[in-house]
Amino acid sequence: MSPPTRRTADGDGSGSGGGESEKGSGAEPATGTGPGTGSGTGALTGAGSGANPGTGARTTTGPHTGADTGVNSGPGSGADPDPGARPRAAGRDHRPGGSRRGFLTGSAAAGIAAGALLRGAPPAVAAPDREGAADAAGRHAVEVAFTLNGERRRLRIDPRVTLLDALRERLRVTGPKKGCDRGQCGACTVHQDGRPVLACLTLAATVRGKEITTVEGLARGDELHPVQEAFIDRDGFQCGFCTPGQIMSAAALVDSGRPAGDDEIREYMSGNLCRCGAYPNIVDAIRRARKQSTGSGGGSRSSSAAGAVDGARR
């Protein structure tokens, strides 16, 4: 227990400290008026008695870390006897980590500064050089001449372009559909020299000198192909998206003159998907088209169609 601390008050009155206790080490001289509490390396409590006409803030300072502020009330007003001590403002957070408001303010300022730096910084990933890519494609472009639905066509294209994209994007022949673009749905089926092929898996550069037939060129003038007529009569389609590919595959089978039962028809047409589920009507339409083609004596409409079916990808 350390000896009582002497206190002096600014004013005409005088007071004497009552009992006080201290935990910690070291002496803490204190100057001020009124009751107060202090915190630091030790805890200091004290009580004063007597009349003090002045009012002021008592600040206790000493070797400990921190400040002790108390308020003494009286009939008059007075000043802190220690002008060097700064009393803490009420409501201010004096925790070592700072206030939450200060943290948020600092974070916002840092974000604004970072945004300003990023606006002036170059992009992390360079934008694609479309002009450079076009120039590169132009330097490596190839000339392709082929027959499309009986007409001679010539294109200068990038060797990586597929036949499907060349037909739809360059020649505006939109009968072949881009369904999966992976050779799995059959919606892009066309005839290459009478053989059904998938246009999405065929490079346009490989059809040089070939004869390409799409659904637009299947009819002879105003006369529909037997498969086209049968699809209409037997309602072999619903939404119609897959119908061009279905008709081109079925036409290759019918034109070959190859005898086929329902099981063979289903097996042959298995590469053409119908998301509407019109498979029974499609098989019925192909069966009808085969009978119509055989009855009319037209065993084959294409000289190369007979051998094309066996080599078709299915």
C-alpha positions in Angstrom: 0.0 0.0 0.0 1.5 3.3 -1.1 1.1 6.5 1.0 -1.9 8.7 0.2 -1.6 11.0 -2.7 -1.8 14.7 -2.0 -4.3 16.7 -4.0 -4.7 20.4 -4.5 -7.6 22.3 -5.9 -7.8 25.5 -7.8 -10.0 27.9 -5.8 -10.5 29.2 -2.3 -11.7 25.9 -0.9 -9.5 23.0 0.2 -10.1 19.3 0.4 -8.4 16.3 1.7 -8.3 12.9 0.1 -10.1 10.1 1.8 -9.1 6.5 1.2 -7.5 5.4 -2.0 -5.9 2.2 -3.3 -3.5 1.6 -6.1 -2.6 -1.6 -8.0 0.6 -1.6 -10.0 4.0 -0.1 -9.5 5.4 3.3 -9.3 4.3 6.6 -7.8 1.6 8.6 -9.4 1.4 12.3 -8.5 -2.0 13.7 -9.3 -3.2 17.3 -9.4 -6.9 18.2 -9.8 -10.1 18.7 -8.0 -13.1 16.4 -7.2 -13.5 12.7 -7.3 -11.9 10.9 -10.2 -10.8 7.6 -11.5 -7.6 6.8 -13.4 -6.4 3.9 -15.5 -2.9 2.8 -16.5 -0.6 0.2 -15.5 -2.4 0.3 -12.1 -5.9 1.2 -11.0 -6.2 4.4 -8.9 -9.4 5.4 -7.0 -9.8 8.3 -4.7 -12.4 10.4 -3.0 -12.2 14.0 -1.9 -14.2 15.9 0.7 -14.6 19.5 1.4 -16.1 22.6 -0.3 -14.7 23.8 -3.6 -16.2 26.9 -5.2 -14.7 26.1 -8.6 -15.7 23.7 -11.3 -13.2 22.1 -13.6 -11.9 19.0 -15.1 -9.3 17.1 -13.0 -6.7 15.3 -15.0 -4.4 12.9 -13.2 -1.1 12.3 -15.0 1.8 10.2 -14.0 4.2 7.6 -15.1 1.3 5.3 -16.1 0.0 5.2 -19.6 -3.4 6.9 -20.0 -5.1 9.9 -18.4 -7.6 10.2 -15.6 -10.4 12.7 -16.0 -12.9 13.6 -13.3 -15.5 16.4 -13.0 -16.0 18.5 -9.8 -19.1 20.5 -9.4 -19.3 23.8 -7.5 -20.9 27.2 -7.5 -18.3 28.7 -9.7 -16.1 27.9 -12.7 -12.5 27.1 -12.9 -9.8 25.9 -15.2 -7.7 22.8 -15.3 -4.6 23.5 -13.2 -2.6 21.5 -15.8 -2.9 23.3 -19.1 -0.7 20.7 -20.8 -3.2 17.9 -20.2 -5.9 17.4 -22.8 -9.1 15.9 -21.5 -10.8 13.3 -23.6 -13.9 14.3 -25.5 -17.1 12.5 -24.5 -18.1 9.6 -26.7 -14.8 9.3 -28.6 -13.4 5.8 -29.0 -9.9 5.6 -27.6 -9.3 1.9 -28.2 -5.9 1.0 -29.6 -7.4 -0.3 -32.8 -9.3 3.0 -33.6 -13.0 3.5 -34.2 -15.1 1.7 -36.7 -15.9 5.0 -38.4 -12.2 5.7 -38.9 -11.7 2.2 -40.3 -14.5 2.6 -42.8 -13.4 6.1 -43.8 -9.9 4.9 -44.4 -11.1 1.9 -46.4 -13.2 4.1 -48.6 -10.3 6.5 -49.3 -8.1 3.6 -50.2 -10.7 2.2 -52.6 -11.0 5.6 -54.3 -7.3 5.9 -54.7 -7.0 2.4 -56.1 -9.8 3.1 -58.6 -8.0 6.2 -59.8 -4.8 4.2 -60.3 -6.6 1.4 -62.2 -8.3 3.9 -64.5 -4.9 5.1 -65.6 -3.3 1.7 -65.8 -3.1 -0.4 -69.0 -5.6 -3.4 -69.2 -4.4 -6.7 -67.8 -5.5 -8.5 -70.9 -5.0 -6.9 -74.3 -8.1 -6.5 -76.5 -8.3 -8.9 -79.4 -6.7 -7.5 -82.6 -9.5 -8.1 -85.0 -7.8 -6.3 -87.8 -4.7 -8.3 -87.3 -6.7 -11.5 -87.3 -8.5 -10.5 -90.5 -5.1 -9.7 -92.2 -3.8 -13.1 -91.1 -6.9 -14.9 -92.5 -6.6 -12.9 -95.7 -3.0 -13.9 -96.2 -3.8 -17.6 -95.8 -7.2 -17.6 -97.6 -7.8 -20.2 -100.2 -9.8 -20.3 -103.4 -12.6 -22.9 -103.5 -14.8 -23.6 -106.5 -17.6 -26.1 -106.3 -21.1 -26.8 -107.6 -23.9 -25.9 -105.3 -27.4 -27.0 -106.2 -26.5 -27.1 -109.9 -24.7 -23.7 -109.9 -21.0 -23.1 -110.0 -19.8 -21.2 -107.0 -16.4 -19.7 -106.1 -15.2 -18.5 -102.7 -12.1 -17.1 -101.2 -12.2 -18.2 -97.6 -10.1 -19.0 -94.5 -9.1 -22.7 -94.7 -10.5 -23.2 -91.2 -14.1 -22.3 -92.2 -16.5 -25.2 -92.2 -18.9 -25.9 -95.1 -21.8 -25.1 -92.9 -20.6 -21.6 -92.1 -19.6 -21.0 -95.7 -23.1 -22.0 -96.9 -25.0 -20.0 -94.3 -22.8 -16.9 -93.7 -21.1 -16.5 -97.1 -23.7 -17.9 -99.6 -26.8 -17.3 -97.6 -28.0 -20.8 -98.0 -29.9 -21.4 -94.8 -31.5 -24.8 -95.3 -28.7 -26.6 -93.4 -29.2 -25.8 -89.7 -26.6 -25.3 -87.0 -28.0 -27.4 -84.2 -25.1 -28.7 -82.1 -22.1 -27.7 -84.3 -20.5 -31.0 -83.1 -21.8 -33.5 -85.6 -24.2 -35.1 -83.2 -27.7 -33.9 -84.3 -27.6 -34.2 -88.1 -29.5 -31.0 -88.7 -26.7 -29.8 -91.0 -26.8 -32.8 -93.3 -26.1 -32.1 -97.0 -25.1 -34.3 -100.0 -21.6 -34.3 -101.3 -21.6 -36.1 -104.6 -24.8 -37.8 -103.5 -23.4 -38.9 -100.2 -24.8 -37.5 -96.9 -22.2 -35.6 -94.9 -22.3 -33.3 -91.9 -21.6 -29.8 -93.0 -20.5 -28.7 -89.5 -17.6 -31.2 -89.6 -16.6 -30.7 -93.2 -14.1 -28.0 -94.1 -15.2 -25.8 -97.0 -11.7 -26.1 -98.5 -12.2 -29.9 -98.9 -15.1 -29.6 -101.3 -13.1 -28.1 -104.1 -14.5 -29.5 -107.4 -17.3 -31.4 -105.5 -21.1 -31.2 -106.1 -22.9 -30.0 -103.0 -26.7 -30.4 -102.7 -28.8 -28.9 -99.9 -32.5 -29.2 -99.2 -33.1 -26.1 -101.4 -31.8 -28.1 -104.4 -33.4 -31.4 -103.8 -36.6 -30.7 -105.8 -36.6 -30.6 -109.7 -38.2 -27.3 -110.4 -41.7 -27.4 -109.0 -41.6 -31.2 -108.6 -40.8 -32.2 -105.0 -38.6 -35.1 -104.1 -40.6 -38.2 -103.0 -39.3 -37.8 -99.5 -40.4 -34.2 -99.4 -43.9 -35.1 -100.5 -44.0 -38.0 -98.0 -42.9 -35.8 -95.1 -45.8 -33.5 -95.9 -48.4 -36.3 -96.4 -47.3 -38.2 -93.3 -46.6 -35.2 -91.1 -43.0 -36.2 -90.6 -42.1 -33.0 -88.8 -43.3 -30.6 -86.1 -41.1 -27.6 -85.3 -39.2 -28.2 -88.6 -35.8 -27.3 -87.3 -34.3 -30.8 -87.9 -36.4 -31.4 -91.0 -33.8 -30.4 -93.7 -31.3 -32.8 -92.2 -33.9 -35.5 -91.8 -35.0 -35.1 -95.5 -31.5 -35.1 -96.8 -30.5 -38.3 -95.0 -33.8 -40.0 -96.0 -33.4 -38.9 -99.6 -29.9 -40.5 -99.8 -31.5 -43.8 -98.5 -34.4 -43.7 -100.9 -32.3 -42.7 -104.0 -30.0 -45.6 -103.4 -32.8 -48.1 -104.1 -31.5 -50.2 -101.3 -34.3 -52.4 -99.8 -34.8 -51.5 -96.1 -37.3 -52.5 -93.5 -38.4 -50.3 -90.6 -35.5 -51.5 -88.4 -33.0 -50.6 -91.2 -34.6 -47.2 -91.6 -34.4 -46.5 -87.9 -30.7 -47.6 -87.8 -29.8 -45.5 -90.8 -31.6 -42.4 -89.5 -30.2 -42.8 -86.0 -27.7 -39.9 -86.7 -30.6 -37.4 -87.1 -32.2 -36.3 -83.9 -35.8 -35.0 -83.6 -36.3 -33.1 -80.4 -40.1 -33.1 -81.0 -40.1 -36.9 -81.1 -41.7 -37.4 -84.5 -39.8 -40.6 -85.2 -42.8 -42.8 -86.0 -44.0 -40.4 -88.6 -40.5 -40.0 -90.0 -40.2 -43.8 -90.5 -43.7 -43.9 -92.0 -42.8 -41.1 -94.4 -39.6 -42.8 -95.6 -41.4 -46.1 -96.1 -44.0 -44.3 -98.2 -41.3 -42.5 -100.2 -39.6 -45.7 -101.0 -42.8 -47.3 -102.3 -43.6 -44.2 -104.4 -40.1 -44.1 -105.8 -40.1 -47.8 -106.7 -43.6 -47.7 -108.2 -42.8 -44.9 -110.5 -39.8 -46.7 -111.8 -37.4 -44.2 -110.4 -35.0 -46.6 -108.7 -32.4 -43.9 -108.3 -32.3 -40.2 -108.8 -28.5 -40.0 -108.5 -25.9 -42.0 -110.3 -23.7 -42.1 -107.2 -26.4 -42.5 -104.6 -26.5 -46.3 -104.7 -23.0 -46.7 -103.2 -23.2 -43.6 -101.0 -25.4 -45.1 -98.3 -23.0 -47.9 -97.3 -20.2 -45.3 -96.9 -22.2 -42.7 -95.1 -21.2 -41.8 -91.5 -23.9 -43.3 -89.2 
